[in-house]
């Protein structure tokens, strides 16, 4: 088994020359960021006579034996300057927030774990537990070595750019994109404002993902980031959000910004948002989504399935397809499961439910919840007051979001930084 050592056991350790005389003290270790899963350690920052100097790791011996020895002929007396792509393990990582990309959580690096692999020292992991803190207080009784299975593999860790000056341009988008938008939103909510901005900047390479993440943020964080954007930038972001989420956010921004942001939305999105803003936020009309799938009364099952494929409606809104007649009145509804089981050339209306469980836009959230619970519905149509047409749908996820209290993730420890 590869022996793993703590960074803290290297820090402030005296370094000796070949004659055994002390020449300085180890201040930090320098690793090189790149494509390696475990960044190699390229050198150490040594404090000698009041100056921080760089010593290549190949010229330092005895690290694993507990006594650092300078094995070169002479020390380069130029002051240490960080080069692009270099990371100082103590300064940049220790006691800092890092992203655990496997679990989609922030962790605090209470210890950095190192190992010598094939003759090269590497950063292999991070310990986010409390044991390193106790070790600093109580000393060596907590040991200087750990087993590999007790740490988080550094291959799944991402440091914040702000912690590592000049190391890289941004958090790699391709890594964050593997997480669900709700997980990314949780990261933002756990992080400081600067760290959150860094995450949002990274996902901003994909405008759709950025909008999805914004939808998952709590109102406090949404407003925090909207405040730093112009009206045009805010409208561009809201235009990619679901209309109900965009309407909720516009309702929360400062009064003098609401109309300018609204007027900068694309015409189609603006119309949908204005419609939703006409309802109270805690009613079916206020939480409904105006994007759903409809088909004509003569459409076949195959045509209904094709309409779903071509629809831009969110996936959660297409659990049910609605059948409308030539006058635009809703005459039936089909669950997607019914369509999959039916024969392709069957007329969809022939298997549709013509007596639909439904709600009306003025119904409050609790009344909507009772209806969805009674009829075991994932999606419920919102009919106009005349019972003529579907004007929107309420999905179970939108209902839950409305019923759960603001900040519930924090209240239940979902966004707590891992230890």
C-alpha distance (Angstrom), angle and dihedral (degrees) to the residues before:
residue distance angle dihedral
X1 . . .
X2 3.81 . .
X3 3.79 112.2 .
X4 3.78 113.3 -121.6
X5 3.80 122.4 -157.4
X6 3.80 132.2 -168.4
X7 3.80 121.4 -111.6
X8 3.81 88.2 -135.2
X9 3.82 90.4 65.5
X10 3.82 89.7 61.1
X11 3.80 97.8 45.5
X12 3.82 118.4 97.8
X13 3.80 89.0 2.6
X14 3.83 113.5 148.0
X15 3.80 116.4 -113.7
X16 3.78 120.7 -147.7
X17 3.80 135.1 -159.2
X18 3.81 124.8 -125.4
X19 3.82 90.8 -85.1
X20 3.82 91.9 56.0
X21 3.79 95.1 -106.8
X22 3.77 117.4 139.8
X23 3.80 111.4 -115.7
X24 3.79 103.2 170.6
X25 3.78 148.6 -39.7
X26 3.82 133.4 -88.3
X27 3.83 108.5 -111.0
X28 3.80 100.4 173.9
X29 3.78 145.0 -21.6
X30 3.80 122.7 -116.0
X31 3.82 121.8 -140.5
X32 3.80 128.4 -174.3
X33 3.81 118.0 -127.9
X34 3.77 117.7 -145.0
X35 3.78 139.0 106.2
X36 3.80 94.7 -37.6
X37 3.81 115.4 112.3
X38 3.80 87.3 -144.3
X39 3.83 110.2 38.0
X40 3.81 112.2 -131.2
X41 3.79 119.1 -122.5
X42 3.78 108.1 -121.9
X43 3.77 101.4 -179.6
X44 3.77 150.9 -34.9
X45 3.79 135.4 -100.0
X46 3.79 105.7 -125.8
X47 3.79 124.2 -165.2
X48 3.80 108.7 -139.7
X49 3.80 121.5 170.1
X50 3.80 93.7 -24.5
X51 3.81 95.5 -46.3
X52 3.81 128.6 106.3
X53 3.80 107.7 -134.5
X54 3.80 132.0 -179.5
X55 3.80 119.0 -121.9
X56 3.84 119.1 -175.8
X57 3.78 112.6 -119.7
X58 3.81 90.6 -123.2
X59 3.81 88.5 66.7
X60 3.81 94.1 54.4
X61 3.78 119.2 81.0
X62 3.78 135.9 179.3
X63 3.80 97.5 38.9
X64 3.79 94.3 134.4
X65 3.81 91.1 45.3
X66 3.79 94.0 56.7
X67 3.82 98.9 -109.0
X68 3.81 120.1 89.7
X69 3.79 114.7 -147.2
X70 3.79 129.2 -171.6
X71 3.80 106.1 -131.7
X72 3.79 99.8 -179.6
X73 3.78 128.7 96.6
X74 3.78 96.9 -119.8
X75 3.81 140.6 0.5
X76 3.81 122.1 -115.4
X77 3.82 101.4 -120.5
X78 3.81 95.6 -157.8
X79 3.81 112.3 116.6
X80 3.80 114.6 -102.7
X81 3.81 115.3 -97.0
X82 3.76 122.3 -177.9
X83 3.79 114.0 -117.3
X84 3.82 125.0 -149.1
X85 3.78 111.3 -77.6
X86 3.80 94.9 21.7
X87 3.80 123.1 126.2
X88 3.81 126.2 -162.8
X89 3.78 105.0 -143.1
X90 3.81 98.5 -151.9
X91 3.79 98.5 34.9
X92 3.82 98.0 40.9
X93 3.82 103.9 31.5
X94 3.80 114.6 17.8
X95 3.84 111.6 100.1
X96 3.82 89.2 -2.0
X97 3.80 130.7 122.5
X98 3.81 114.6 -100.6
X99 3.80 130.2 -179.7
X100 3.79 118.2 -113.9
X101 3.80 98.6 -152.0
X102 3.81 94.2 -170.5
X103 3.79 95.8 58.5
X104 3.79 97.2 25.1
X105 3.81 92.8 -125.4
X106 3.77 138.3 121.1
X107 3.78 116.5 -114.9
X108 3.78 131.6 -171.4
X109 3.78 114.1 -126.0
X110 3.79 100.4 -130.8
X111 3.79 89.0 163.6
X112 3.79 136.7 11.5
X113 3.80 115.7 -142.5
X114 3.81 123.0 -144.3
X115 3.78 134.2 -171.7
X116 3.79 137.4 -177.3
X117 3.80 107.4 -125.2
X118 3.80 120.0 -177.4
X119 3.79 90.3 -19.4
X120 3.82 95.1 -49.1
X121 3.80 126.8 103.6
X122 3.83 113.6 -129.7
X123 3.80 139.3 179.8
X124 3.79 100.9 -114.5
X125 3.80 106.0 167.5
X126 3.76 155.0 -15.1
X127 3.80 129.3 -117.5
X128 3.81 111.3 -148.5
X129 3.82 95.0 173.9
X130 3.77 130.6 105.1
X131 3.78 96.3 -110.4
X132 3.84 93.8 86.4
X133 3.81 89.5 54.4
X134 3.80 90.9 51.4
X135 3.80 89.9 46.7
X136 3.81 90.6 57.5
X137 3.80 91.0 50.4
X138 3.79 100.7 39.2
X139 3.77 100.0 30.6
X140 3.77 133.0 -145.5
X141 3.80 97.4 -9.5
X142 3.79 86.1 87.1
X143 3.79 90.3 57.3
X144 3.78 134.9 -121.7
X145 3.79 97.9 -115.9
X146 3.80 134.1 65.5
X147 3.77 137.7 -172.7
X148 3.79 119.3 -106.4
X149 3.80 93.6 -119.1
X150 3.81 93.0 61.4
X151 3.82 96.5 66.7
X152 3.81 139.2 65.4
X153 3.80 110.4 -105.4
X154 3.81 110.0 -113.5
X155 3.81 88.6 -137.2
X156 3.83 87.0 74.6
X157 3.83 94.1 46.0
X158 3.79 128.4 95.1
X159 3.83 121.6 -171.3
X160 3.78 121.7 -149.4
X161 3.78 115.7 -103.3
X162 3.79 91.1 -130.9
X163 3.79 88.3 62.9
X164 3.80 93.3 51.3
X165 3.83 110.0 48.5
X166 3.81 114.5 -149.8
X167 3.79 91.6 -4.0
X168 3.80 97.6 116.6
X169 3.78 141.7 -21.6
X170 3.81 99.8 -108.5
X171 3.78 146.2 -26.9
X172 3.83 103.2 -69.2
X173 3.81 107.7 -97.9
X174 3.81 92.2 -153.0
X175 3.80 90.1 64.3
X176 3.80 96.4 48.1
X177 3.81 91.0 44.9
X178 3.81 89.2 67.2
X179 3.80 89.3 66.5
X180 3.80 124.8 81.6
X181 3.84 113.5 -104.2
X182 3.82 89.0 -114.4
X183 3.82 89.8 56.4
X184 3.81 90.9 50.2
X185 3.81 89.7 48.5
X186 3.80 89.1 51.9
X187 3.81 89.0 53.5
X188 3.79 90.6 52.1
X189 3.79 91.6 49.3
X190 3.81 92.2 49.6
X191 3.80 92.9 48.2
X192 3.77 133.0 78.5
X193 3.80 116.7 -100.3
X194 3.81 92.0 -98.8
X195 3.80 91.7 48.7
X196 3.80 90.7 46.5
X197 3.80 91.0 51.6
X198 3.79 88.2 52.2
X199 3.80 91.7 53.9
X200 3.81 92.6 45.9
X201 3.81 89.5 48.6
X202 3.80 90.4 53.3
X203 3.82 95.4 50.0
X204 3.80 88.7 43.5
X205 3.80 87.3 83.4
X206 3.81 84.4 77.1
X207 3.81 107.6 47.2
X208 3.80 93.0 -166.4
X209 3.80 91.9 52.9
X210 3.79 90.4 46.5
X211 3.82 89.6 54.9
X212 3.81 91.7 46.4
X213 3.81 90.1 52.5
X214 3.80 91.7 48.6
X215 3.81 89.9 52.9
X216 3.80 89.3 56.4
X217 3.81 96.0 49.0
X218 3.77 119.7 98.2
X219 3.80 116.3 -108.9
X220 3.80 94.0 -102.5
X221 3.79 92.6 58.9
X222 3.80 94.0 40.7
X223 3.79 90.2 56.6
X224 3.79 91.8 44.0
X225 3.79 91.4 59.3
X226 3.81 96.0 37.6
X227 3.81 89.9 56.3
X228 3.80 90.3 62.4
X229 3.82 92.7 53.0
X230 3.78 131.0 77.6
X231 3.81 120.1 -115.0
X232 3.80 90.1 -102.2
X233 3.82 92.7 49.4
X234 3.81 90.8 47.1
X235 3.81 91.3 49.5
X236 3.80 91.1 48.9
X237 3.79 89.2 55.0
X238 3.82 94.6 44.6
X239 3.79 91.0 49.1
X240 3.81 89.1 67.3
X241 3.79 94.6 47.3
X242 3.79 124.0 89.5
X243 3.83 108.4 -87.6
X244 3.82 93.8 -116.3
X245 3.81 91.9 51.7
X246 3.80 91.1 45.6
X247 3.81 90.6 50.9
X248 3.80 91.7 49.7
X249 3.80 91.2 52.1
X250 3.81 94.7 46.8
X251 3.80 87.9 53.0
X252 3.80 89.0 58.0
X253 3.82 101.4 47.1
X254 3.78 121.1 93.1
X255 3.79 113.3 -71.1
X256 3.81 95.2 -116.6
X257 3.84 91.9 55.0
X258 3.80 99.2 48.4
X259 3.79 99.0 81.2
X260 3.85 96.1 41.6
X261 3.81 91.1 51.1
X262 3.80 91.9 44.9
X263 3.81 92.6 49.7
X264 3.81 91.0 52.2
X265 3.82 92.0 58.2
X266 3.79 118.9 102.7
X267 3.81 111.8 -92.4
X268 3.81 95.7 -108.7
X269 3.80 94.3 47.5
X270 3.79 91.5 42.5
X271 3.81 91.4 55.2
X272 3.80 92.1 51.0
X273 3.79 93.1 46.8
X274 3.81 93.0 47.8
X275 3.81 89.3 52.2
X276 3.79 91.4 52.3
X277 3.80 92.7 45.7
X278 3.82 88.6 59.6
X279 3.82 89.7 69.6
X280 3.79 129.7 69.0
X281 3.80 110.9 -96.7
X282 3.82 93.6 -122.8
X283 3.80 96.2 54.2
X284 3.80 133.0 85.7
X285 3.81 88.5 -103.2
X286 3.79 90.8 53.2
X287 3.82 96.4 51.4
X288 3.80 100.5 33.5
X289 3.79 123.9 111.3
X290 3.78 114.5 -130.7
X291 3.82 93.8 -154.1
X292 3.81 114.2 89.7
X293 3.82 139.7 129.8
X294 3.79 125.4 -92.8
X295 3.84 131.6 177.7
X296 3.79 134.5 -171.7
X297 3.79 121.1 -98.4
X298 3.84 92.1 -109.4
X299 3.83 95.0 50.9
X300 3.78 118.7 121.9
X301 3.78 126.4 -132.8
X302 3.82 90.2 -102.4
X303 3.80 90.5 52.2
X304 3.80 90.6 49.1
X305 3.81 91.2 52.6
X306 3.80 90.2 47.9
X307 3.81 89.6 51.8
X308 3.80 88.6 55.2
X309 3.80 91.1 50.4
X310 3.79 92.0 52.1
X311 3.79 95.8 43.2
X312 3.80 122.3 109.5
X313 3.81 90.7 -155.8
X314 3.81 114.8 121.8
X315 3.79 115.5 -93.6
X316 3.80 93.4 -111.8
X317 3.83 90.8 57.4
X318 3.80 96.3 55.5
X319 3.79 98.5 65.3
X320 3.81 84.2 101.7
X321 3.82 130.3 40.5
X322 3.80 119.7 -157.6
X323 3.81 125.9 -143.4
X324 3.82 117.5 -143.7
X325 3.80 129.8 -171.3
X326 3.78 127.5 -134.2
X327 3.82 91.2 -83.1
X328 3.79 92.0 54.5
X329 3.79 94.5 -107.3
X330 3.78 117.0 142.3
X331 3.79 110.1 -116.8
X332 3.80 103.3 168.9
X333 3.79 149.7 -4.0
X334 3.80 133.7 -139.9
X335 3.77 129.1 -163.0
X336 3.79 114.0 -132.5
X337 3.81 88.6 -118.9
X338 3.83 90.0 60.4
X339 3.80 90.6 53.6
X340 3.80 93.5 50.2
X341 3.80 92.0 51.3
X342 3.82 95.9 45.1
X343 3.79 127.8 85.6
X344 3.78 114.1 -95.3
X345 3.83 96.8 -122.4
X346 3.82 94.8 48.7
X347 3.81 114.9 114.0
X348 3.79 104.7 -108.7
X349 3.80 94.0 -139.8
X350 3.81 89.4 58.9
X351 3.81 91.0 66.8
X352 3.80 97.5 32.7
X353 3.78 125.7 110.0
X354 3.76 107.2 -112.9
X355 3.80 94.6 -173.4
X356 3.78 99.4 63.7
X357 3.78 126.3 -167.5
X358 3.79 102.5 -127.2
X359 3.79 146.4 159.0
X360 3.80 134.0 -141.6
X361 3.80 127.3 -123.3
X362 3.82 95.2 -110.7
X363 3.83 94.3 53.7
X364 3.79 113.7 114.1
X365 3.78 121.9 -120.8
X366 3.80 95.8 -102.1
X367 3.81 91.4 53.8
X368 3.81 89.9 49.9
X369 3.81 89.7 49.7
X370 3.81 91.9 52.5
X371 3.80 91.3 50.9
X372 3.82 93.5 49.0
X373 3.81 91.4 45.9
X374 3.81 94.4 47.5
X375 3.80 92.4 51.2
X376 3.84 97.7 34.6
X377 3.80 91.6 -122.7
X378 3.80 128.4 171.7
X379 3.81 89.5 -173.3
X380 3.80 128.3 22.7
X381 3.83 123.5 -167.1
X382 3.80 119.6 -125.2
X383 3.82 108.2 -139.9
X384 3.78 125.2 -161.6
X385 3.77 116.7 -108.6
X386 3.81 91.5 -95.4
X387 3.83 91.3 57.0
X388 3.79 88.3 -124.3
X389 3.80 107.0 116.0
X390 3.79 144.1 14.5
X391 3.80 108.9 -112.4
X392 3.79 96.6 177.2
X393 3.79 145.9 -24.7
X394 3.80 132.7 -115.2
X395 3.79 113.6 -144.5
X396 3.77 124.7 -157.0
X397 3.83 92.3 -116.1
X398 3.82 91.8 54.5
X399 3.79 89.5 48.0
X400 3.81 92.4 51.3
X401 3.79 91.5 47.1
X402 3.79 90.1 53.6
X403 3.81 94.6 46.2
X404 3.80 97.3 46.4
X405 3.82 114.0 84.6
X406 3.79 120.8 -107.2
X407 3.80 110.7 -91.3
X408 3.80 93.2 20.2
X409 3.80 91.4 142.6
X410 3.77 90.3 60.2
X411 3.81 93.2 41.3
X412 3.81 90.5 57.0
X413 3.80 95.4 40.4
X414 3.80 94.7 -110.5
X415 3.79 92.5 131.7
X416 3.79 96.9 38.8
X417 3.79 115.6 128.4
X418 3.79 107.9 -106.6
X419 3.77 121.6 -112.3
